Amino acid sequence: MADKTSNSNLQPWWNRPLWGDKSMLEKLESIIHKPHDSIPEEVIEHHQRVFGELKILTPIAKALDNNEFNNPEFLEFVHISKLFAYEIGEYKGLKNYIALFRVAVEARNSFLKIEQIELSYRSSKQQEMYRFLLGLLEQQLNSEEFIKKLEQKQQEILPEIHSEEGKDAINVYTETLKKLARQDELGIKLMYLFKKYQLENFSLLRIISEIVQYLLKRNLLDFNDIKILVRANQDLFDQLGKVIELPIDKTREEDYARMLQYIAMKQKYQDIYIQFLRLLEVMTSWSHFYLILKEIREHYDPDEFEIPEEFNTPIPGIEIYNKYQSVITKKYKST
């Protein structure tokens, strides 16, 4: 019982049960579907309380709403994000690889800094550190263990390096790897894959990132345009496909274009996407209360009952719900 209460308290306040464990709709249905000569006071009271919840949620939703949410390109990003998440249709089997693709773009600066240090500092002790990194990557540790062992090696090797420049290089090298591991655990997995396939030239990531930046200025709804860009850089994407171990049946031009489109859209809309998800969370809760209010109002025919004035009061937030109803109510099923 304690666990149940604890879990309930972890939910946003608007998702917590108002009147015990039994849902409001279940309680109301047990009342309103009994024959009555007039609307029961308990139903009117429920209506008032539910209406009050809508009045609380609506200002939150209005504060989160943004005109950019109506942008067709943004709405397509929302849709594509769900297709990747649920691996639907042509997006099936790409979920894990798009995550590595994303890290390749987002963490490019860290990879390039690591590459620069490995090429510029070649003393025996520094090369020992580079070999140690390869062995560490092969263990496929989680971020915490990876960082711990890396720091231990850093402290072991620093006293054996005599130049301040060499020490600084090891420190920057270690800190960059730690940043990569903290930023996303997939970062160290991607580093391992680069080393595994002996692709030491991380400029591949810089070029991919430049392609993404180029796309940000173009119409991301033009899938054909993105396919043409992939076709023009096929060798580059083939290299990336090898690094992230993309299955051969997912290395078509269309597959790369889908991933590229998603990555570019994510970079363009990530900040407002987080805000949009918060709005959807609030409006999904809003919709639960709305359905209860709707059920009450529709059940009592004005020709048969004397309808209280508050039953005809406009529902707060309905205009926001109407704007995003298709997104709120759309169901996705994995295939």
Phi, psi and chi 1 to 4 in degrees:
 res  aa     phi    psi   chi1   chi2   chi3   chi4
   1 MET       -  -41.0 -178.0   63.8   70.8      -
   2 ALA   -62.2  -40.8      -      -      -      -
   3 ASP   -62.4  -40.3  -70.9  -17.3      -      -
   4 LYS   -63.2  -44.3 -173.1  174.1 -179.3 -179.3
   5 THR   -63.9  -42.6  -55.9      -      -      -
   6 SER   -61.2  -44.8  174.1      -      -      -
   7 ASN   -63.1  -39.2  -70.3  -23.6      -      -
   8 SER   -62.1  -39.6  174.4      -      -      -
   9 ASN   -71.0  -18.0  -70.9  -24.3      -      -
  10 LEU   -78.3  -17.6  -69.1  173.4      -      -
  11 GLN   -73.5  153.7  -62.2  177.9   37.2      -
  12 PRO   -54.9  148.8  -21.9   32.1      -      -
  13 TRP   -58.4  -30.1   59.0  -94.1      -      -
  14 TRP   -78.0   -8.4   56.1   77.7      -      -
  15 ASN   -98.4   -6.6  -83.8  -19.0      -      -
  16 ARG   -78.4  146.3  -63.6  178.0 -167.4  167.5
  17 PRO   -60.0  138.0  -19.0   29.9      -      -
  18 LEU   -85.0  -36.0  -70.9 -177.8      -      -
  19 TRP  -132.3   67.0  -56.5  -59.1      -      -
  20 GLY    83.0 -166.2      -      -      -      -
  21 ASP   -79.7  -25.3  -66.6  -28.3      -      -
  22 LYS   -77.4  132.3 -164.9  172.8 -176.9 -177.1
  23 SER   -66.7  154.5   75.2      -      -      -
  24 MET   -59.8  -41.8  -72.8  179.1  -71.4      -
  25 LEU   -62.1  -40.7 -163.1   52.4      -      -
  26 GLU   -63.4  -43.1  -73.0  175.1  -29.8      -
  27 LYS   -63.3  -44.3  -76.1 -167.0  170.4 -173.4
  28 LEU   -65.3  -41.9  -75.9  170.8      -      -
  29 GLU   -61.4  -32.5  -76.4  178.4  -14.3      -
  30 SER   -69.8  -18.2   67.7      -      -      -
  31 ILE   -98.8  -51.9  -61.1  168.0      -      -
  32 ILE   -70.7  -21.0   65.5  177.7      -      -
  33 HIS   -89.3    3.7  -69.8  -64.8      -      -
  34 LYS   -86.4  147.6  -68.3  177.7 -178.9  177.4
  35 PRO   -66.0  134.6   22.3  -30.9      -      -
  36 HIS  -141.0  150.5  -63.9  -73.7      -      -
  37 ASP   -84.0  -28.1  -65.5  -31.4      -      -
  38 SER  -140.0  166.5   61.0      -      -      -
  39 ILE   -70.2  122.1  -58.5  176.2      -      -
  40 PRO   -59.5  144.3  -21.0   32.1      -      -
  41 GLU   -58.8  -35.4  -78.0  -61.3  -38.4      -
  42 GLU   -63.4  -36.8 -169.0  173.7   -3.2      -
  43 VAL   -66.6  -43.4  172.0      -      -      -
  44 ILE   -61.8  -40.0  -63.9  172.8      -      -
  45 GLU   -65.1  -42.5 -178.3 -173.4  -21.6      -
  46 HIS   -60.4  -43.7  -82.6  -48.6      -      -
  47 HIS   -56.8  -45.0 -176.9  -77.3      -      -
  48 GLN   -63.3  -43.0  -69.8  171.2  -16.2      -
  49 ARG   -68.5  -42.2  -65.3  177.4   74.0  172.3
  50 VAL   -65.8  -42.3  172.4      -      -      -
  51 PHE   -59.0  -38.8 -167.0   87.4      -      -
  52 GLY   -62.4  -38.4      -      -      -      -
  53 GLU   -64.5  -40.2  -64.3  -62.4  -30.6      -
  54 LEU   -63.9  -36.4  -67.3  177.5      -      -
  55 LYS   -67.4  -29.2  -74.6  175.1   69.6  177.0
  56 ILE   -77.3  -42.7  -67.9  171.2      -      -
  57 LEU   -72.3  -32.8  -73.8  169.8      -      -
  58 THR   -60.5  -46.4  -62.7      -      -      -
  59 PRO   -61.6  -33.5  -20.8   31.8      -      -
  60 ILE   -64.1  -45.0  -59.8  172.8      -      -
  61 ALA   -63.5  -41.2      -      -      -      -
  62 LYS   -63.9  -37.4  -75.2 -177.7  176.5  177.8
  63 ALA   -67.9  -31.3      -      -      -      -
  64 LEU   -84.1  -24.9  -70.0  169.8      -      -
  65 ASP   -61.4  149.5 -162.4   11.8      -      -
  66 ASN  -148.5  135.6 -172.7  -40.9      -      -
  67 ASN   -58.6  -27.6  -71.9  -25.8      -      -
  68 GLU   -64.7  -21.9 -168.8   66.5   20.5      -
  69 PHE   -64.7  -19.1  -64.1  161.8      -      -
  70 ASN   -89.0   -2.9  -63.8  -48.6      -      -
  71 ASN   -65.6  122.4 -179.9  -20.6      -      -
  72 PRO   -55.4  -35.0  -25.2   34.2      -      -
  73 GLU   -66.6  -41.1 -165.5  174.7  -89.8      -
  74 PHE   -65.2  -44.5  173.1   75.0      -      -
  75 LEU   -63.3  -32.8  -70.7  173.8      -      -
  76 GLU   -68.2  -36.5 -179.4   63.3   10.2      -
  77 PHE   -62.3  -43.0  168.9   59.0      -      -
  78 VAL   -58.0  -45.3  172.8      -      -      -
  79 HIS   -64.0  -47.6  177.7   59.3      -      -
  80 ILE   -64.0  -37.3  -72.1  172.5      -      -
  81 SER   -58.5  -39.8  -64.2      -      -      -
  82 LYS   -69.2  -39.4  -68.3  -68.4 -173.6 -178.3
  83 LEU   -62.3  -41.5  -64.8  178.4      -      -
  84 PHE   -66.5  -45.1  -90.4  115.0      -      -
  85 ALA   -61.7  -41.0      -      -      -      -
  86 TYR   -97.4    0.5  -68.7  100.2      -      -
  87 GLU    50.9   62.9  -59.8 -166.3  -85.4      -
  88 ILE  -102.7  136.5  -66.3  169.4      -      -
  89 GLY    57.4 -126.7      -      -      -      -
  90 GLU   -68.7  -10.0  -64.8  -62.5  -36.2      -
  91 TYR   -92.9   -2.2  -64.8   81.6      -      -
  92 LYS   -64.5  133.9 -174.6  173.3 -175.9  178.9
  93 GLY    85.6    0.8      -      -      -      -
  94 LEU  -103.4   -9.1  -69.3  175.1      -      -
  95 LYS   -55.5  -51.6 -179.5  179.3  177.7 -180.0
  96 ASN   -69.0  -32.4  -66.8  -27.7      -      -
  97 TYR   -77.4  -33.0  -56.1  103.7      -      -
  98 ILE   -66.3  -30.3 -168.0   66.7      -      -
  99 ALA   -65.5  -42.7      -      -      -      -
 100 LEU   -67.8  -39.4  -78.9  168.9      -      -
 101 PHE   -58.9  -45.0 -165.7  155.5      -      -
 102 ARG   -61.6  -45.6  173.6 -176.2   57.0   77.0
 103 VAL   -62.8  -38.7  170.3      -      -      -
 104 ALA   -56.8  -37.9      -      -      -      -
 105 VAL   -79.9  -47.1  172.4      -      -      -
 106 GLU   -71.4  -29.6  -67.0  176.8   -2.8      -
 107 ALA  -104.8   19.2      -      -      -      -
 108 ARG   -57.7  -39.1   67.1 -168.8  179.3  -78.6
 109 ASN   -63.1  -38.4  -70.1  -24.2      -      -
 110 SER   -65.5  -43.4  -66.2      -      -      -
 111 PHE   -62.3  -42.8  -81.0   93.1      -      -
 112 LEU   -67.5  -35.6  -68.9  171.1      -      -
 113 LYS   -67.4  -41.2 -172.5  178.5  -70.7 -174.3
 114 ILE   -61.9  -44.4  -70.8  164.0      -      -
 115 GLU   -61.0  -44.1  176.3 -168.1   40.8      -
 116 GLN   -60.7  -42.6 -177.4 -176.5   17.0      -
 117 ILE   -66.8  -43.0  -68.1  171.5      -      -
 118 GLU   -63.6  -32.2  -71.5 -175.6  -12.0      -
 119 LEU   -81.3  -30.2  -68.8  173.9      -      -
 120 SER   -90.2  -28.0  -58.7      -      -      -
 121 TYR  -119.0  110.8  -63.4   89.8      -      -
 122 ARG  -125.4   24.8  -54.8  -66.6  -61.0  169.2
 123 SER   -66.3  165.1   74.0      -      -      -
 124 SER   -61.3  -38.7   60.0      -      -      -
 125 LYS   -71.1  -36.6  -73.6  -60.6  173.0 -175.7
 126 GLN   -69.1  -38.1  -81.0  149.7  -15.0      -
 127 GLN   -67.4  -30.8  -70.6 -169.7   58.2      -
 128 GLU   -61.8  -40.6  179.5 -175.6  -30.3      -
 129 MET   -64.0  -39.5 -175.8   67.9  163.9      -
 130 TYR   -67.4  -39.4  -53.3  152.8      -      -
 131 ARG   -67.4  -38.5  -71.4 -167.7  -63.3  -87.3
 132 PHE   -59.9  -42.1  173.1   78.9      -      -
 133 LEU   -58.6  -44.9  171.4   64.0      -      -
 134 LEU   -59.5  -44.9  179.4   57.8      -      -
 135 GLY   -63.8  -37.2      -      -      -      -
 136 LEU   -65.9  -43.0 -160.4   55.7      -      -
 137 LEU   -63.4  -36.4  -68.9  169.1      -      -
 138 GLU   -65.0  -23.4  -73.7  172.4  -15.1      -
 139 GLN   -75.2  -15.2  -65.6  176.8   46.6      -
 140 GLN    50.5   55.3  -60.6 -173.1   39.7      -
 141 LEU   -80.4  163.8  -55.5  170.0      -      -
 142 ASN   -75.2  170.3   60.7   38.5      -      -
 143 SER   -58.6  -42.3  -67.1      -      -      -
 144 GLU   -62.8  -47.8 -173.9  178.4  -16.0      -
 145 GLU   -67.6  -38.9  -79.0  -62.9  -47.5      -
 146 PHE   -58.7  -48.9  174.9   83.9      -      -
 147 ILE   -64.2  -42.0  -69.9  170.9      -      -
 148 LYS   -60.0  -47.6 -178.4 -179.3  176.1 -177.5
 149 LYS   -70.6  -34.1  -67.2 -164.6  174.2 -172.5
 150 LEU   -64.8  -43.3 -171.4   66.6      -      -
 151 GLU   -64.8  -37.9  -73.0  176.8  -26.1      -
 152 GLN   -62.0  -42.7  -72.4  171.1  -10.5      -
 153 LYS   -68.1  -37.5 -175.6   63.8  176.7  179.0
 154 GLN   -59.2  -47.8  177.2 -168.9   20.6      -
 155 GLN   -66.6  -31.0  -65.3  -50.6  -48.6      -
 156 GLU   -71.2  -39.2  173.6 -167.1  -40.8      -
 157 ILE   -90.7  -25.2 -150.4  168.3      -      -
 158 LEU   -56.3  -45.0  -85.6  174.3      -      -
 159 PRO   -63.6  -18.7  -21.4   33.7      -      -
 160 GLU   -91.7   -2.2  -59.4  178.4   23.7      -
 161 ILE  -102.8  126.1  -62.8  176.5      -      -
 162 HIS   -90.9  -33.4  -57.7  -62.3      -      -
 163 SER   -85.1  145.5   72.2      -      -      -
 164 GLU   -65.2  -35.1  -72.2  -56.4  -46.2      -
 165 GLU   -63.5  -41.1 -173.5 -178.9    2.1      -
 166 GLY   -66.1  -40.3      -      -      -      -
 167 LYS   -63.4  -44.2  -70.8  178.7 -172.6  -71.4
 168 ASP   -59.8  -40.1  -72.1  -16.8      -      -
 169 ALA   -62.9  -43.7      -      -      -      -
 170 ILE   -63.6  -41.0  -74.5  -66.2      -      -
 171 ASN   -64.3  -44.8  -73.2  -27.7      -      -
 172 VAL   -65.1  -41.5  171.4      -      -      -
 173 TYR   -58.4  -48.0 -173.0   74.8      -      -
 174 THR   -65.8  -45.8  -55.6      -      -      -
 175 GLU   -63.8  -36.6  -72.0  -55.1  -48.3      -
 176 THR   -66.7  -41.6  -54.8      -      -      -
 177 LEU   -65.6  -38.8  -75.8  164.6      -      -
 178 LYS   -65.1  -41.3  -75.1  161.5   61.7  177.0
 179 LYS   -61.5  -42.4  178.3 -176.3  175.0 -177.2
 180 LEU   -61.4  -43.1 -175.7   65.5      -      -
 181 ALA   -67.9  -38.0      -      -      -      -
 182 ARG   -73.6  -35.8  -70.4 -168.0 -174.5  107.6
 183 GLN   -61.7  -42.8 -175.6  176.6  -17.4      -
 184 ASP  -167.8  127.2 -165.3  -46.7      -      -
 185 GLU   -58.0  -25.6 -155.8  159.7  -80.4      -
 186 LEU   -67.8  -18.8  -72.1  173.6      -      -
 187 GLY   -61.1  -44.3      -      -      -      -
 188 ILE   -73.9  -27.4   53.2  177.2      -      -
 189 LYS   -66.9  -41.5  178.6  176.7 -178.9 -179.6
 190 LEU   -65.8  -39.5 -172.7   62.9      -      -
 191 MET   -59.9  -42.8  173.8   67.0   71.8      -
 192 TYR   -60.3  -43.2  164.8   68.0      -      -
 193 LEU   -65.4  -37.7  -69.2  170.3      -      -
 194 PHE   -61.4  -45.0  -97.5   95.3      -      -
 195 LYS   -67.7  -38.7  -61.3  -76.0 -172.5 -177.1
 196 LYS   -59.6  -41.9  175.5 -179.0  176.4 -179.4
 197 TYR   -94.8   11.5  -69.6  106.3      -      -
 198 GLN    54.5   37.6  -61.3 -179.7  -30.4      -
 199 LEU   -98.8   82.6  -71.3  168.1      -      -
 200 GLU   -77.5  -16.7  -56.8  -64.3  -25.7      -
 201 ASN   -85.8   97.6 -173.9   -1.4      -      -
 202 PHE   -78.1    2.7  -65.4  136.4      -      -
 203 SER   -60.8  -20.3   61.1      -      -      -
 204 LEU   -52.9  -41.9  163.5   66.2      -      -
 205 LEU   -68.6  -36.3  -57.2 -177.5      -      -
 206 ARG   -63.9  -42.1  177.1  179.7   53.4   77.4
 207 ILE   -67.7  -42.2  -60.2  168.8      -      -
 208 ILE   -60.4  -41.9  -66.8  -75.8      -      -
 209 SER   -64.0  -38.3  -64.1      -      -      -
 210 GLU   -65.0  -36.1  -72.8  171.9   -4.4      -
 211 ILE   -64.2  -42.8  -69.7  173.5      -      -
 212 VAL   -61.5  -44.8  170.7      -      -      -
 213 GLN   -61.8  -37.9  -68.0  -56.2  -50.5      -
 214 TYR   -63.0  -41.9  168.5   76.1      -      -
 215 LEU   -66.3  -29.5  -84.5  175.1      -      -
 216 LEU   -59.3  -22.5  -67.3  179.1      -      -
 217 LYS   -93.5   -0.5  -58.8  170.2 -173.5  174.5
 218 ARG  -111.6  176.8  -59.9 -176.1   67.2   82.9
 219 ASN   -78.9  106.7  176.3   11.7      -      -
 220 LEU   -76.2   -5.3  -67.3  172.9      -      -
 221 LEU   -83.7  -12.8  -68.4  176.0      -      -
 222 ASP   -85.2   85.7 -170.7  -15.9      -      -
 223 PHE   -63.8  -32.9 -169.6   66.2      -      -
 224 ASN   -61.9  -41.3 -129.2   20.7      -      -
 225 ASP   -61.1  -40.3 -172.7   39.0      -      -
 226 ILE   -69.1  -38.2  -59.8  172.0      -      -
 227 LYS   -62.7  -39.5  -76.2 -159.5  -61.5 -179.4
 228 ILE   -62.6  -39.6  -69.2  169.2      -      -
 229 LEU   -65.3  -40.4 -166.9   57.3      -      -
 230 VAL   -63.8  -43.7  170.5      -      -      -
 231 ARG   -59.9  -38.8 -165.7  178.0  -51.6  142.3
 232 ALA   -72.0  -18.2      -      -      -      -
 233 ASN  -124.7   36.2  -64.6  -85.7      -      -
 234 GLN   -57.0  -42.4 -170.1   65.1   53.3      -
 235 ASP   -61.4  -39.9  -70.3  -14.1      -      -
 236 LEU   -62.6  -45.3 -171.0   71.5      -      -
 237 PHE   -70.6  -30.6  -75.9   98.5      -      -
 238 ASP   -63.5  -39.1  -74.1  -17.3      -      -
 239 GLN   -63.5  -46.1  -76.8 -174.6   63.5      -
 240 LEU   -62.2  -41.7 -178.5   63.4      -      -
 241 GLY   -59.3  -38.0      -      -      -      -
 242 LYS   -66.7  -43.8 -179.5  179.9  179.1 -178.1
 243 VAL   -61.9  -46.3  171.2      -      -      -
 244 ILE   -86.7    6.3   63.7  175.8      -      -
 245 GLU    56.7   46.5  -61.4 -175.4  -30.7      -
 246 LEU   -68.7  129.2 -159.5   59.5      -      -
 247 PRO   -58.3  148.5  -21.3   31.9      -      -
 248 ILE   -58.7  -32.1 -168.3   67.4      -      -
 249 ASP   -79.1   -0.1   63.2  -25.5      -      -
 250 LYS  -115.0   19.3  -65.3  -64.0  178.9 -176.1
 251 THR  -106.8   22.8   57.3      -      -      -
 252 ARG   -74.8  160.8  -61.8  169.7  -57.8  166.9
 253 GLU   -54.2  -41.3 -178.6 -178.9  -72.4      -
 254 GLU   -65.4  -36.3  -68.6   83.7   -3.2      -
 255 ASP   -65.9  -46.6  -64.9  -45.9      -      -
 256 TYR   -62.7  -39.1  -73.1  121.9      -      -
 257 ALA   -64.4  -39.8      -      -      -      -
 258 ARG   -62.9  -43.6  -74.2 -172.8 -175.0   92.1
 259 MET   -67.2  -41.5  -68.5 -168.6  -75.0      -
 260 LEU   -64.9  -42.3 -167.5   57.3      -      -
 261 GLN   -60.3  -44.5 -178.6 -173.3   43.0      -
 262 TYR   -63.9  -46.3  170.4   79.2      -      -
 263 ILE   -60.0  -44.3  -65.6  -66.1      -      -
 264 ALA   -65.3  -43.8      -      -      -      -
 265 MET   -63.3  -39.0  -75.9 -179.1  165.4      -
 266 LYS   -64.2  -43.1 -170.4  173.7 -170.8  -62.2
 267 GLN   -62.8  -38.0  -74.0 -136.6  -10.3      -
 268 LYS   -73.6  -36.0 -171.2  171.2 -176.0  177.8
 269 TYR  -119.0    9.2  -65.0  112.9      -      -
 270 GLN   -55.8  -45.5  179.1   60.7   19.1      -
 271 ASP   -63.4  -48.9  -69.8  -18.4      -      -
 272 ILE   -76.3  -19.5   67.8  163.4      -      -
 273 TYR   -65.0  -40.8 -178.8   56.8      -      -
 274 ILE   -60.9  -43.2  -66.4  169.6      -      -
 275 GLN   -63.6  -39.7 -176.8  176.8  -27.2      -
 276 PHE   -64.5  -40.3 -175.9   71.6      -      -
 277 LEU   -63.4  -36.7  -68.9  179.3      -      -
 278 ARG   -66.0  -40.3  -70.3  176.7   61.5 -157.2
 279 LEU   -62.4  -44.0  174.0   62.4      -      -
 280 LEU   -61.9  -38.2  -74.9 -171.4      -      -
 281 GLU   -61.6  -46.4 -177.8 -176.7    6.7      -
 282 VAL   -65.2  -43.8  172.7      -      -      -
 283 MET   -72.8  -26.5  -71.5  -50.0  -62.9      -
 284 THR   -66.6  -42.3  -61.7      -      -      -
 285 SER   -65.7  -41.9  -63.7      -      -      -
 286 TRP   -55.2  -42.7 -178.5   97.8      -      -
 287 SER   -64.6  -31.1   68.9      -      -      -
 288 HIS   -63.2  -46.7  -64.1  -30.8      -      -
 289 PHE   -66.4  -38.5  -67.6  115.9      -      -
 290 TYR   -60.0  -43.0  166.4   66.4      -      -
 291 LEU   -63.5  -36.3  -69.9  174.5      -      -
 292 ILE   -65.4  -45.7  -66.7  169.1      -      -
 293 LEU   -62.2  -42.6 -143.8   60.8      -      -
 294 LYS   -63.7  -42.4 -168.7  165.9  174.4  -78.0
 295 GLU   -60.6  -44.1  168.5   82.5    3.0      -
 296 ILE   -63.4  -50.1  -66.2  171.9      -      -
 297 ARG   -65.8  -38.9  -69.3 -174.9  176.6 -168.8
 298 GLU   -75.4  -22.4  -70.7  179.5   -8.7      -
 299 HIS   -72.5  -29.7 -176.1   76.3      -      -
 300 TYR  -103.0  107.6  -64.7  101.0      -      -
 301 ASP   -72.5  127.0 -171.6  -24.8      -      -
 302 PRO   -59.1  -23.7  -22.1   31.8      -      -
 303 ASP   -75.6  -16.7  -66.3  -26.5      -      -
 304 GLU  -112.8  -22.7  -61.3  178.1   22.8      -
 305 PHE  -129.4  153.4  -64.0   90.6      -      -
 306 GLU   -82.9  112.9 -176.0  178.8  -17.7      -
 307 ILE   -87.3  125.5  -55.6  -61.9      -      -
 308 PRO   -62.4  151.1  -17.8   29.4      -      -
 309 GLU   -58.7  -37.2 -173.5  177.5  -22.0      -
 310 GLU   -66.9  -18.2   59.0 -101.7   41.1      -
 311 PHE   -70.0  -17.7  -83.2   37.2      -      -
 312 ASN  -103.3    2.7  -65.1  -45.0      -      -
 313 THR   -70.3  133.0  -54.6      -      -      -
 314 PRO   -54.0  140.5  -25.1   34.2      -      -
 315 ILE   -80.2  121.1  -63.4  174.4      -      -
 316 PRO   -65.7  132.6   22.0  -30.4      -      -
 317 GLY    92.3   -2.9      -      -      -      -
 318 ILE   -62.6  -31.9 -170.0   66.8      -      -
 319 GLU   -68.1  -34.0   69.3  -74.8   -7.9      -
 320 ILE   -71.7  -41.0  -60.4  177.6      -      -
 321 TYR   -60.3  -43.6  178.2   73.2      -      -
 322 ASN   -62.6  -34.4  -71.7  -22.1      -      -
 323 LYS   -65.3  -38.0  -82.3  169.2   67.1  176.2
 324 TYR  -117.8   15.9  -56.0  113.2      -      -
 325 GLN   -56.8  -42.1 -177.8  179.5    3.4      -
 326 SER   -63.6  -33.5   61.0      -      -      -
 327 VAL   -77.0  -41.4 -176.6      -      -      -
 328 ILE   -64.6  -40.7  -65.4  167.7      -      -
 329 THR   -95.2   -7.6   57.7      -      -      -
 330 LYS   -67.4  132.1 -172.6  171.6 -179.1   63.1
 331 LYS  -106.3  135.1  -57.6  -65.0 -177.1 -174.9
 332 TYR  -114.8  137.2  -72.0   89.1      -      -
 333 LYS  -127.6  132.2  -68.5 -175.9  178.6  178.5
 334 SER   -69.1  152.8   57.1      -      -      -
 335 THR  -116.2      -   55.8      -      -      -
